[in-house]
Amino acid sequence: MIDLSSCRSQFPALNVKVGKYNAAYLEGAGGTQFPQRVIDAMVGYIHQGNANIHGHYLTSQLTDQMLLDARAAMATLLGASSPDEIAFGANMTTMNFALSRALARDLQPGDEVIITDMDHEANRSPWVELQEKGLVVKSIPVRTNDCTLDYDWLQKEINSRTKIIAVGYASNAVGTVNDVELVIKLAKQVGAITVIDAVHYAAHGAIDVQALDCDFLLCSPYKFFGAHIGVLYGKKDAFEALRTYKVRPQSTTPPSKFETGTQNLEGIAGSIQAVEFIASLGNLSDDHSLRERVLAGYDALERYERPLFERMVESLKEIPGVTIYGLPWDGKRTTTVAFTIDGVHASEVGKRLGEVGVFVMVGDFYATRLIEVLDLVEEGGVIRAGLAPYNTMEEVERLLEGVREIAQR
Ligand SMILES: Cc1ncc(COP(=O)(O)O)c(C=O)c1O
């Protein structure tokens, strides 16, 4: 079980105050706070002596080693079979643009790409814009009653012209965890490449890319206690076949062939400790492998956050005028909830909660299509509250109290 005070003591940002209120960061879905060990690793990298890679001197060799360690840590986090399947980059969006363009080099006009109405635009726009090359882009509708994907539609629409399916593991707006196993199975039946956006999911659930057997998966360590960088997993064969756009001196082999320009090395150094932080949550001894500790860490995180989430959702449901979007808390969703308050613009709710130190984001969070489908554009989108292992029941109660007051007016 997570020891809350020891967990919280690792996050300096929890000392921020708004007047008499301690900051309640219920905005992990937008980016989690940094534990001290990640900050130390980032600063430590710079202290130690910044260097470009592949030089014949000490700090360059240390940088090369750090990169190998970071690939290994991220491979372990994602369950990849080799560190060479892990590439780093600026952020998920930038990496997905590069990935989609590289994949599109092998597509013909009339080939089809399937995306979803639920996803963040980072996993929609790069594909939608490929229509200029004559590709046909189709989008899996969302069943608005429970904010799940319409898998029947997918079964009907998928066909031999489908070359790529790009789908989110979990929705950053409403927290739905998608049936990616089914999507990948259907994709395989027609030989389509799968691209999974795990940016939101990675903060909440363990990922096993080998069990999923997806071709590519992307995530962003700043959503799970790390720095502002992006990560691409590419399955060996798919990554080798990928015809990346690259500069001439760049290596032709994965993962370097995907990594253009100079990397955010201090951010990458921090990501090693982000994985270690997750692993530490399960309290397993170092006799266990890092993968075992990561799995125990996610398990502890889920066991800690779930009761808080139940309290949050059940209480929100009881407040007159509050509407919640998506499934109830039955385990097939992350600990992220989206709601509206009748007659109050979402930005007004965000502002009022911010005044009592409750930090929530409002709007569409770039899940622009989903908010259109839910017909919530006029209302300013939704209010999103999500949990991280440093959140407390007091913070949840403060959110609820604030929402009750706003709903009463
Ligand atoms: C589900 C999801 N996908 C993609 C992104 C984009 O990630 P990045 O900021 O690393 O480009 C986000 C960011 O909020 C997200 O929540």
The ligand as a MOL file (V3000), in Angstrom:
LIG
                    3D

  0  0  0     0  0            999 V3000
M  V30 BEGIN CTAB
M  V30 COUNTS 16 16 0 0 0
M  V30 BEGIN ATOM
M  V30 1 C -4.1280 11.0700 -24.6460 0
M  V30 2 C -3.1090 12.0720 -25.0870 0
M  V30 3 N -2.4780 11.8850 -26.2480 0
M  V30 4 C -1.5490 12.7290 -26.6900 0
M  V30 5 C -1.2010 13.8500 -25.9710 0
M  V30 6 C -0.1550 14.7520 -26.5080 0
M  V30 7 O 1.0380 14.5050 -25.8150 0
M  V30 8 P 2.2560 15.4980 -25.8920 0
M  V30 9 O 1.9390 16.6650 -25.0350 0
M  V30 10 O 3.4130 14.6990 -25.3810 0
M  V30 11 O 2.4290 15.8910 -27.3190 0
M  V30 12 C -1.8410 14.1140 -24.7590 0
M  V30 13 C -1.5210 15.3140 -24.0000 0
M  V30 14 O -2.3120 15.7870 -23.2060 0
M  V30 15 C -2.8050 13.1870 -24.2940 0
M  V30 16 O -3.4290 13.3680 -23.1300 0
M  V30 END ATOM
M  V30 BEGIN BOND
M  V30 1 1 1 2
M  V30 2 1 2 3
M  V30 3 2 2 15
M  V30 4 2 3 4
M  V30 5 1 4 5
M  V30 6 1 5 6
M  V30 7 2 5 12
M  V30 8 1 6 7
M  V30 9 1 7 8
M  V30 10 2 8 9
M  V30 11 1 8 10
M  V30 12 1 8 11
M  V30 13 1 12 13
M  V30 14 1 12 15
M  V30 15 2 13 14
M  V30 16 1 15 16
M  V30 END BOND
M  V30 END CTAB
M  END
